[in-house]
Amino acid sequence: MAHDPNCIFCLIVNGKADAHKVYEDEHTLVFMDIFPVSDGHTLLIPKDHCQDLFEASPDALASLMATSKCVATALRAVVEPEGLMVFQLNGAAAGQTVFHYHMHLLPRWVDQELALHTRVLGDPARLAELAEQISTALD
Ligand SMILES: [Zn+2]
């Protein structure tokens, strides 16, 4: 598997950086966004390093997409949002800030201001709790 030693998401895949992990299989890793825009903000990444949609393999994307449905269903059951936004950014001009493909699952509520990123760290205890609850709800 291709890994970039300077990529924070590769470090998470390799266990060299911490994350509140929700799920993983051969191809995909799911964890809580450490800068959550809303409660339950979750990321899915292919374990194999690829910068963006254009570099990602169709197989990695297919696997990640199938996993996204399972995780979204569990996330919805746990957080009970009024809506769920799925987004994926390619290139700095599009707002991409970590250059390892990632899909966002973002719970949304009516009247909540629309934002894609925040620089406010999530509460670690809450992130751990959510990861545990979503993981359990996956079964
Ligand atoms: Zn990477």
Backbone and ligand atoms as CSV (ligand in chain L), in Angstrom:
chain,resi,resn,atom,element,x,y,z
A,1,MET,N,N,0.832,-1.206,0.000
A,1,MET,CA,C,0.000,0.000,0.000
A,1,MET,C,C,0.868,1.258,0.000
A,2,ALA,N,N,0.489,2.235,-0.759
A,2,ALA,CA,C,1.270,3.477,-0.841
A,2,ALA,C,C,0.975,4.357,0.372
A,3,HIS,N,N,2.053,4.841,1.015
A,3,HIS,CA,C,1.893,5.759,2.126
A,3,HIS,C,C,2.859,6.917,1.965
A,4,ASP,N,N,2.405,8.084,2.380
A,4,ASP,CA,C,3.237,9.284,2.333
A,4,ASP,C,C,3.623,9.611,3.777
A,5,PRO,N,N,4.930,9.579,4.113
A,5,PRO,CA,C,5.352,9.789,5.500
A,5,PRO,C,C,5.015,11.174,6.041
A,6,ASN,N,N,4.708,12.107,5.164
A,6,ASN,CA,C,4.364,13.463,5.605
A,6,ASN,C,C,2.855,13.701,5.666
A,7,CYS,N,N,2.099,12.627,5.414
A,7,CYS,CA,C,0.639,12.777,5.346
A,7,CYS,C,C,0.025,12.350,6.679
A,8,ILE,N,N,-0.713,13.241,7.313
A,8,ILE,CA,C,-1.292,12.941,8.627
A,8,ILE,C,C,-2.267,11.773,8.546
A,9,PHE,N,N,-3.003,11.653,7.448
A,9,PHE,CA,C,-3.952,10.545,7.353
A,9,PHE,C,C,-3.223,9.212,7.167
A,10,CYS,N,N,-2.102,9.215,6.458
A,10,CYS,CA,C,-1.298,7.991,6.351
A,10,CYS,C,C,-0.751,7.597,7.721
A,11,LEU,N,N,-0.355,8.596,8.514
A,11,LEU,CA,C,0.142,8.308,9.863
A,11,LEU,C,C,-0.958,7.669,10.715
A,12,ILE,N,N,-2.189,8.120,10.532
A,12,ILE,CA,C,-3.320,7.519,11.256
A,12,ILE,C,C,-3.522,6.072,10.787
A,13,VAL,N,N,-3.466,5.860,9.474
A,13,VAL,CA,C,-3.625,4.501,8.928
A,13,VAL,C,C,-2.568,3.574,9.522
A,14,ASN,N,N,-1.347,4.082,9.648
A,14,ASN,CA,C,-0.229,3.268,10.148
A,14,ASN,C,C,-0.150,3.194,11.671
A,15,GLY,N,N,-1.070,3.853,12.347
A,15,GLY,CA,C,-1.074,3.821,13.803
A,15,GLY,C,C,-0.021,4.730,14.423
A,16,LYS,N,N,0.549,5.627,13.626
A,16,LYS,CA,C,1.594,6.529,14.144
A,16,LYS,C,C,1.021,7.873,14.594
A,17,ALA,N,N,-0.240,8.085,14.335
A,17,ALA,CA,C,-0.950,9.261,14.850
A,17,ALA,C,C,-2.307,8.770,15.351
A,18,ASP,N,N,-2.796,9.416,16.383
A,18,ASP,CA,C,-4.046,8.981,16.999
A,18,ASP,C,C,-5.260,9.505,16.243
A,19,ALA,N,N,-6.326,8.745,16.333
A,19,ALA,CA,C,-7.611,9.198,15.810
A,19,ALA,C,C,-8.692,8.445,16.570
A,20,HIS,N,N,-9.875,9.026,16.601
A,20,HIS,CA,C,-11.019,8.348,17.198
A,20,HIS,C,C,-11.643,7.498,16.101
A,21,LYS,N,N,-11.158,6.257,16.010
A,21,LYS,CA,C,-11.562,5.377,14.914
A,21,LYS,C,C,-12.959,4.809,15.134
A,22,VAL,N,N,-13.705,4.773,14.039
A,22,VAL,CA,C,-15.074,4.256,14.047
A,22,VAL,C,C,-15.112,2.864,13.438
A,23,TYR,N,N,-14.364,2.686,12.366
A,23,TYR,CA,C,-14.457,1.440,11.584
A,23,TYR,C,C,-13.253,1.346,10.669
A,24,GLU,N,N,-12.837,0.102,10.387
A,24,GLU,CA,C,-11.865,-0.077,9.322
A,24,GLU,C,C,-11.998,-1.460,8.723
A,25,ASP,N,N,-11.675,-1.547,7.463
A,25,ASP,CA,C,-11.580,-2.843,6.788
A,25,ASP,C,C,-10.326,-2.797,5.917
A,26,GLU,N,N,-10.227,-3.714,5.001
A,26,GLU,CA,C,-9.009,-3.818,4.201
A,26,GLU,C,C,-8.692,-2.523,3.439
A,27,HIS,N,N,-9.738,-1.836,2.987
A,27,HIS,CA,C,-9.526,-0.698,2.086
A,27,HIS,C,C,-9.768,0.673,2.700
A,28,THR,N,N,-10.627,0.720,3.711
A,28,THR,CA,C,-11.155,2.006,4.177
A,28,THR,C,C,-10.979,2.160,5.689
A,29,LEU,N,N,-10.691,3.391,6.095
A,29,LEU,CA,C,-10.629,3.732,7.521
A,29,LEU,C,C,-11.603,4.878,7.766
A,30,VAL,N,N,-12.333,4.778,8.871
A,30,VAL,CA,C,-13.335,5.783,9.229
A,30,VAL,C,C,-13.012,6.302,10.628
A,31,PHE,N,N,-12.992,7.623,10.782
A,31,PHE,CA,C,-12.694,8.208,12.086
A,31,PHE,C,C,-13.378,9.567,12.213
A,32,MET,N,N,-13.439,10.044,13.457
A,32,MET,CA,C,-14.086,11.329,13.718
A,32,MET,C,C,-13.163,12.466,13.260
A,33,ASP,N,N,-13.739,13.479,12.611
A,33,ASP,CA,C,-12.972,14.681,12.259
A,33,ASP,C,C,-12.591,15.382,13.565
A,34,ILE,N,N,-11.297,15.653,13.734
A,34,ILE,CA,C,-10.830,16.258,14.993
A,34,ILE,C,C,-11.242,17.734,15.095
A,35,PHE,N,N,-11.623,18.306,13.944
A,35,PHE,CA,C,-12.172,19.675,13.917
A,35,PHE,C,C,-13.628,19.597,13.441
A,36,PRO,N,N,-14.506,19.081,14.289
A,36,PRO,CA,C,-15.878,18.838,13.812
A,36,PRO,C,C,-16.653,20.130,13.556
A,37,VAL,N,N,-17.260,20.190,12.387
A,37,VAL,CA,C,-18.123,21.329,12.047
A,37,VAL,C,C,-19.473,21.173,12.743
A,38,SER,N,N,-19.866,19.919,12.959
A,38,SER,CA,C,-21.076,19.658,13.737
A,38,SER,C,C,-20.866,18.349,14.490
A,39,ASP,N,N,-21.727,18.106,15.468
A,39,ASP,CA,C,-21.600,16.906,16.296
A,39,ASP,C,C,-21.782,15.664,15.414
A,40,GLY,N,N,-20.773,14.799,15.403
A,40,GLY,CA,C,-20.854,13.580,14.593
A,40,GLY,C,C,-20.122,13.653,13.267
A,41,HIS,N,N,-19.430,14.744,13.008
A,41,HIS,CA,C,-18.680,14.937,11.752
A,41,HIS,C,C,-17.641,13.825,11.592
A,42,THR,N,N,-17.799,13.025,10.549
A,42,THR,CA,C,-17.005,11.810,10.361
A,42,THR,C,C,-16.294,11.838,9.011
A,43,LEU,N,N,-15.103,11.242,8.961
A,43,LEU,CA,C,-14.324,11.169,7.722
A,43,LEU,C,C,-14.111,9.719,7.312
A,44,LEU,N,N,-14.126,9.476,6.016
A,44,LEU,CA,C,-13.770,8.174,5.456
A,44,LEU,C,C,-12.587,8.383,4.518
A,45,ILE,N,N,-11.565,7.531,4.661
A,45,ILE,CA,C,-10.408,7.621,3.761
A,45,ILE,C,C,-10.043,6.245,3.225
A,46,PRO,N,N,-9.505,6.197,1.990
A,46,PRO,CA,C,-8.901,4.949,1.524
A,46,PRO,C,C,-7.582,4.767,2.262
A,47,LYS,N,N,-7.251,3.528,2.630
A,47,LYS,CA,C,-5.995,3.299,3.361
A,47,LYS,C,C,-4.781,3.547,2.479
A,48,ASP,N,N,-4.952,3.310,1.201
A,48,ASP,CA,C,-3.890,3.531,0.229
A,48,ASP,C,C,-3.825,5.041,-0.065
A,49,HIS,N,N,-2.652,5.650,0.076
A,49,HIS,CA,C,-2.571,7.098,-0.125
A,49,HIS,C,C,-2.905,7.493,-1.562
A,50,CYS,N,N,-3.804,8.413,-1.714
A,50,CYS,CA,C,-4.065,9.072,-2.998
A,50,CYS,C,C,-4.502,10.477,-2.636
A,51,GLN,N,N,-4.085,11.427,-3.443
A,51,GLN,CA,C,-4.299,12.825,-3.087
A,51,GLN,C,C,-5.760,13.235,-3.141
A,52,ASP,N,N,-6.440,12.775,-4.172
A,52,ASP,CA,C,-7.794,13.274,-4.395
A,52,ASP,C,C,-8.569,12.326,-5.291
A,53,LEU,N,N,-9.738,12.762,-5.703
A,53,LEU,CA,C,-10.608,11.950,-6.561
A,53,LEU,C,C,-9.893,11.502,-7.832
A,54,PHE,N,N,-9.041,12.373,-8.358
A,54,PHE,CA,C,-8.403,12.093,-9.644
A,54,PHE,C,C,-7.334,11.015,-9.517
A,55,GLU,N,N,-6.755,10.880,-8.326
A,55,GLU,CA,C,-5.726,9.852,-8.101
A,55,GLU,C,C,-6.306,8.558,-7.544
A,56,ALA,N,N,-7.503,8.623,-6.999
A,56,ALA,CA,C,-8.077,7.458,-6.315
A,56,ALA,C,C,-8.442,6.369,-7.322
A,57,SER,N,N,-8.242,5.120,-6.917
A,57,SER,CA,C,-8.607,4.006,-7.802
A,57,SER,C,C,-10.114,3.775,-7.727
A,58,PRO,N,N,-10.715,3.343,-8.828
A,58,PRO,CA,C,-12.150,3.048,-8.817
A,58,PRO,C,C,-12.519,2.014,-7.750
A,59,ASP,N,N,-11.650,1.031,-7.530
A,59,ASP,CA,C,-11.932,0.015,-6.510
A,59,ASP,C,C,-11.964,0.616,-5.115
A,60,ALA,N,N,-10.992,1.500,-4.826
A,60,ALA,CA,C,-10.949,2.142,-3.506
A,60,ALA,C,C,-12.191,3.002,-3.300
A,61,LEU,N,N,-12.592,3.699,-4.346
A,61,LEU,CA,C,-13.769,4.563,-4.246
A,61,LEU,C,C,-15.045,3.753,-4.059
A,62,ALA,N,N,-15.154,2.637,-4.775
A,62,ALA,CA,C,-16.351,1.800,-4.669
A,62,ALA,C,C,-16.483,1.240,-3.255
A,63,SER,N,N,-15.358,0.793,-2.715
A,63,SER,CA,C,-15.369,0.234,-1.371
A,63,SER,C,C,-15.741,1.310,-0.350
A,64,LEU,N,N,-15.125,2.480,-0.490
A,64,LEU,CA,C,-15.381,3.590,0.436
A,64,LEU,C,C,-16.841,4.040,0.353
A,65,MET,N,N,-17.373,4.081,-0.850
A,65,MET,CA,C,-18.765,4.527,-1.025
A,65,MET,C,C,-19.735,3.556,-0.361
A,66,ALA,N,N,-19.464,2.257,-0.519
A,66,ALA,CA,C,-20.340,1.255,0.115
A,66,ALA,C,C,-20.265,1.403,1.635
A,67,THR,N,N,-19.069,1.608,2.149
A,67,THR,CA,C,-18.890,1.782,3.591
A,67,THR,C,C,-19.597,3.045,4.068
A,68,SER,N,N,-19.589,4.084,3.236
A,68,SER,CA,C,-20.193,5.359,3.639
A,68,SER,C,C,-21.674,5.205,3.950
A,69,LYS,N,N,-22.342,4.328,3.226
A,69,LYS,CA,C,-23.769,4.140,3.487
A,69,LYS,C,C,-23.986,3.506,4.859
A,70,CYS,N,N,-23.187,2.503,5.180
A,70,CYS,CA,C,-23.295,1.843,6.495
A,70,CYS,C,C,-22.996,2.826,7.623
A,71,VAL,N,N,-21.915,3.603,7.441
A,71,VAL,CA,C,-21.516,4.539,8.492
A,71,VAL,C,C,-22.554,5.657,8.627
A,72,ALA,N,N,-23.053,6.146,7.503
A,72,ALA,CA,C,-24.055,7.215,7.538
A,72,ALA,C,C,-25.311,6.749,8.269
A,73,THR,N,N,-25.685,5.503,8.045
A,73,THR,CA,C,-26.882,4.954,8.694
A,73,THR,C,C,-26.674,4.872,10.207
A,74,ALA,N,N,-25.492,4.414,10.607
A,74,ALA,CA,C,-25.177,4.329,12.037
A,74,ALA,C,C,-25.076,5.723,12.646
A,75,LEU,N,N,-24.435,6.624,11.937
A,75,LEU,CA,C,-24.275,7.998,12.401
A,75,LEU,C,C,-25.635,8.665,12.605
A,76,ARG,N,N,-26.526,8.458,11.671
A,76,ARG,CA,C,-27.867,9.034,11.777
A,76,ARG,C,C,-28.602,8.489,13.007
A,77,ALA,N,N,-28.439,7.189,13.251
A,77,ALA,CA,C,-29.108,6.572,14.406
A,77,ALA,C,C,-28.579,7.147,15.718
A,78,VAL,N,N,-27.288,7.461,15.769
A,78,VAL,CA,C,-26.664,7.940,17.004
A,78,VAL,C,C,-26.940,9.425,17.240
A,79,VAL,N,N,-26.740,10.235,16.210
A,79,VAL,CA,C,-26.780,11.694,16.382
A,79,VAL,C,C,-28.164,12.282,16.085
A,80,GLU,N,N,-28.956,11.546,15.296
A,80,GLU,CA,C,-30.301,11.971,14.911
A,80,GLU,C,C,-30.340,13.385,14.339
A,81,PRO,N,N,-29.532,13.642,13.310
A,81,PRO,CA,C,-29.565,14.970,12.689
A,81,PRO,C,C,-30.813,15.114,11.821
A,82,GLU,N,N,-31.095,16.351,11.443
A,82,GLU,CA,C,-32.241,16.589,10.557
A,82,GLU,C,C,-31.869,16.334,9.103
A,83,GLY,N,N,-30.566,16.374,8.812
A,83,GLY,CA,C,-30.077,16.059,7.468
A,83,GLY,C,C,-28.647,15.576,7.572
A,84,LEU,N,N,-28.138,15.037,6.476
A,84,LEU,CA,C,-26.748,14.579,6.469
A,84,LEU,C,C,-26.109,15.020,5.157
A,85,MET,N,N,-25.045,15.801,5.252
A,85,MET,CA,C,-24.344,16.274,4.068
A,85,MET,C,C,-23.128,15.382,3.814
A,86,VAL,N,N,-22.950,14.980,2.553
A,86,VAL,CA,C,-21.780,14.208,2.139
A,86,VAL,C,C,-20.999,15.085,1.182
A,87,PHE,N,N,-19.705,15.321,1.487
A,87,PHE,CA,C,-18.918,16.129,0.560
A,87,PHE,C,C,-17.467,15.691,0.546
A,88,GLN,N,N,-16.807,16.084,-0.546
A,88,GLN,CA,C,-15.450,15.621,-0.801
A,88,GLN,C,C,-14.806,16.692,-1.667
A,89,LEU,N,N,-13.659,17.224,-1.207
A,89,LEU,CA,C,-13.051,18.394,-1.834
A,89,LEU,C,C,-11.751,18.017,-2.541
A,90,ASN,N,N,-11.532,18.574,-3.714
A,90,ASN,CA,C,-10.352,18.256,-4.518
A,90,ASN,C,C,-9.588,19.515,-4.884
A,91,GLY,N,N,-8.404,19.683,-4.257
A,91,GLY,CA,C,-7.568,20.832,-4.559
A,91,GLY,C,C,-7.808,21.972,-3.586
A,92,ALA,N,N,-6.753,22.743,-3.340
A,92,ALA,CA,C,-6.842,23.852,-2.398
A,92,ALA,C,C,-7.935,24.839,-2.802
A,93,ALA,N,N,-8.094,25.040,-4.092
A,93,ALA,CA,C,-9.103,25.994,-4.553
A,93,ALA,C,C,-10.510,25.550,-4.201
A,94,ALA,N,N,-10.660,24.234,-4.018
A,94,ALA,CA,C,-11.969,23.688,-3.636
A,94,ALA,C,C,-12.126,23.609,-2.127
A,95,GLY,N,N,-11.052,23.979,-1.404
A,95,GLY,CA,C,-11.123,23.956,0.059
A,95,GLY,C,C,-10.484,22.728,0.683
A,96,GLN,N,N,-9.828,21.890,-0.126
A,96,GLN,CA,C,-9.154,20.715,0.447
A,96,GLN,C,C,-7.970,21.165,1.303
A,97,THR,N,N,-7.860,20.640,2.518
A,97,THR,CA,C,-6.783,21.053,3.423
A,97,THR,C,C,-5.844,19.901,3.783
A,98,VAL,N,N,-6.306,18.667,3.684
A,98,VAL,CA,C,-5.429,17.499,3.856
A,98,VAL,C,C,-5.426,16.779,2.518
A,99,PHE,N,N,-4.211,16.576,1.975
A,99,PHE,CA,C,-4.132,16.091,0.595
A,99,PHE,C,C,-3.994,14.573,0.532
A,100,HIS,N,N,-4.959,13.936,1.174
A,100,HIS,CA,C,-5.202,12.494,1.112
A,100,HIS,C,C,-6.722,12.418,0.976
A,101,TYR,N,N,-7.189,11.793,-0.092
A,101,TYR,CA,C,-8.627,11.749,-0.368
A,101,TYR,C,C,-9.418,11.493,0.909
A,102,HIS,N,N,-10.446,12.266,1.134
A,102,HIS,CA,C,-11.355,11.979,2.245
A,102,HIS,C,C,-12.755,12.453,1.925
A,103,MET,N,N,-13.708,11.664,2.399
A,103,MET,CA,C,-15.120,12.001,2.266
A,103,MET,C,C,-15.637,12.412,3.635
A,104,HIS,N,N,-16.362,13.520,3.656
A,104,HIS,CA,C,-16.962,13.997,4.906
A,104,HIS,C,C,-18.419,13.526,5.001
A,105,LEU,N,N,-18.794,13.070,6.189
A,105,LEU,CA,C,-20.207,12.866,6.529
A,105,LEU,C,C,-20.513,13.908,7.597
A,106,LEU,N,N,-21.375,14.852,7.248
A,106,LEU,CA,C,-21.612,15.989,8.129
A,106,LEU,C,C,-23.088,16.088,8.516
A,107,PRO,N,N,-23.404,15.747,9.778
A,107,PRO,CA,C,-24.787,15.907,10.240
A,107,PRO,C,C,-25.186,17.386,10.185
A,108,ARG,N,N,-26.424,17.638,9.798
A,108,ARG,CA,C,-26.884,19.024,9.644
A,108,ARG,C,C,-28.237,19.197,10.320
A,109,TRP,N,N,-28.448,20.418,10.786
A,109,TRP,CA,C,-29.707,20.778,11.416
A,109,TRP,C,C,-30.273,22.023,10.736
A,110,VAL,N,N,-31.556,22.121,10.691
A,110,VAL,CA,C,-32.220,23.287,10.118
A,110,VAL,C,C,-31.701,24.546,10.819
A,111,ASP,N,N,-31.427,25.572,10.035
A,111,ASP,CA,C,-30.963,26.869,10.551
A,111,ASP,C,C,-29.499,26.871,11.006
A,112,GLN,N,N,-28.821,25.713,10.892
A,112,GLN,CA,C,-27.399,25.689,11.215
A,112,GLN,C,C,-26.646,26.377,10.076
A,113,GLU,N,N,-25.709,27.222,10.427
A,113,GLU,CA,C,-24.928,27.928,9.410
A,113,GLU,C,C,-24.083,26.926,8.623
A,114,LEU,N,N,-24.041,27.075,7.315
A,114,LEU,CA,C,-23.296,26.133,6.474
A,114,LEU,C,C,-21.805,26.456,6.514
A,115,ALA,N,N,-21.002,25.496,6.956
A,115,ALA,CA,C,-19.549,25.633,6.963
A,115,ALA,C,C,-18.957,24.279,6.612
A,116,LEU,N,N,-17.797,24.281,5.970
A,116,LEU,CA,C,-17.141,23.038,5.597
A,116,LEU,C,C,-16.007,22.692,6.551
A,117,HIS,N,N,-15.395,23.714,7.127
A,117,HIS,CA,C,-14.280,23.496,8.036
A,117,HIS,C,C,-14.383,24.443,9.225
A,118,THR,N,N,-13.700,24.068,10.300
A,118,THR,CA,C,-13.548,24.956,11.443
A,118,THR,C,C,-12.144,24.730,11.988
A,119,ARG,N,N,-11.606,25.687,12.737
A,119,ARG,CA,C,-10.299,25.479,13.360
A,119,ARG,C,C,-10.449,25.202,14.842
A,120,VAL,N,N,-11.670,24.925,15.272
A,120,VAL,CA,C,-11.921,24.655,16.684
A,120,VAL,C,C,-11.865,23.145,16.919
A,121,LEU,N,N,-10.923,22.730,17.757
A,121,LEU,CA,C,-10.783,21.309,18.071
A,121,LEU,C,C,-12.031,20.796,18.782
A,122,GLY,N,N,-12.412,19.563,18.435
A,122,GLY,CA,C,-13.523,18.942,19.137
A,122,GLY,C,C,-13.096,18.486,20.527
A,123,ASP,N,N,-14.069,18.321,21.400
A,123,ASP,CA,C,-13.813,17.804,22.745
A,123,ASP,C,C,-13.427,16.325,22.613
A,124,PRO,N,N,-12.212,15.954,23.052
A,124,PRO,CA,C,-11.755,14.566,22.874
A,124,PRO,C,C,-12.692,13.534,23.500
A,125,ALA,N,N,-13.270,13.865,24.638
A,125,ALA,CA,C,-14.170,12.918,25.303
A,125,ALA,C,C,-15.420,12.689,24.450
A,126,ARG,N,N,-15.934,13.760,23.856
A,126,ARG,CA,C,-17.118,13.631,23.004
A,126,ARG,C,C,-16.778,12.864,21.720
A,127,LEU,N,N,-15.616,13.131,21.141
A,127,LEU,CA,C,-15.209,12.425,19.924
A,127,LEU,C,C,-15.065,10.931,20.206
A,128,ALA,N,N,-14.484,10.595,21.350
A,128,ALA,CA,C,-14.313,9.184,21.714
A,128,ALA,C,C,-15.677,8.518,21.913
A,129,GLU,N,N,-16.572,9.252,22.559
A,129,GLU,CA,C,-17.916,8.723,22.815
A,129,GLU,C,C,-18.664,8.464,21.507
A,130,LEU,N,N,-18.581,9.445,20.592
A,130,LEU,CA,C,-19.252,9.290,19.299
A,130,LEU,C,C,-18.672,8.116,18.512
A,131,ALA,N,N,-17.337,8.003,18.495
A,131,ALA,CA,C,-16.695,6.916,17.752
A,131,ALA,C,C,-17.194,5.572,18.266
A,132,GLU,N,N,-17.275,5.457,19.578
A,132,GLU,CA,C,-17.738,4.212,20.209
A,132,GLU,C,C,-19.200,3.936,19.852
A,133,GLN,N,N,-20.033,4.969,19.948
A,133,GLN,CA,C,-21.462,4.777,19.704
A,133,GLN,C,C,-21.742,4.451,18.234
A,134,ILE,N,N,-21.058,5.137,17.324
A,134,ILE,CA,C,-21.286,4.886,15.886
A,134,ILE,C,C,-20.777,3.489,15.538
A,135,SER,N,N,-19.614,3.144,16.076
A,135,SER,CA,C,-19.046,1.820,15.832
A,135,SER,C,C,-20.012,0.734,16.286
A,136,THR,N,N,-20.570,0.918,17.470
A,136,THR,CA,C,-21.522,-0.071,18.017
A,136,THR,C,C,-22.778,-0.145,17.159
A,137,ALA,N,N,-23.232,1.001,16.657
A,137,ALA,CA,C,-24.457,1.051,15.857
A,137,ALA,C,C,-24.252,0.441,14.467
A,138,LEU,N,N,-23.021,0.180,14.079
A,138,LEU,CA,C,-22.747,-0.406,12.768
A,138,LEU,C,C,-23.181,-1.868,12.680
A,139,ASP,N,N,-23.272,-2.533,13.811
A,139,ASP,CA,C,-23.539,-3.977,13.773
A,139,ASP,C,C,-24.954,-4.298,13.321
L,1,ZN,ZN,ZN,-1.925,9.863,2.935
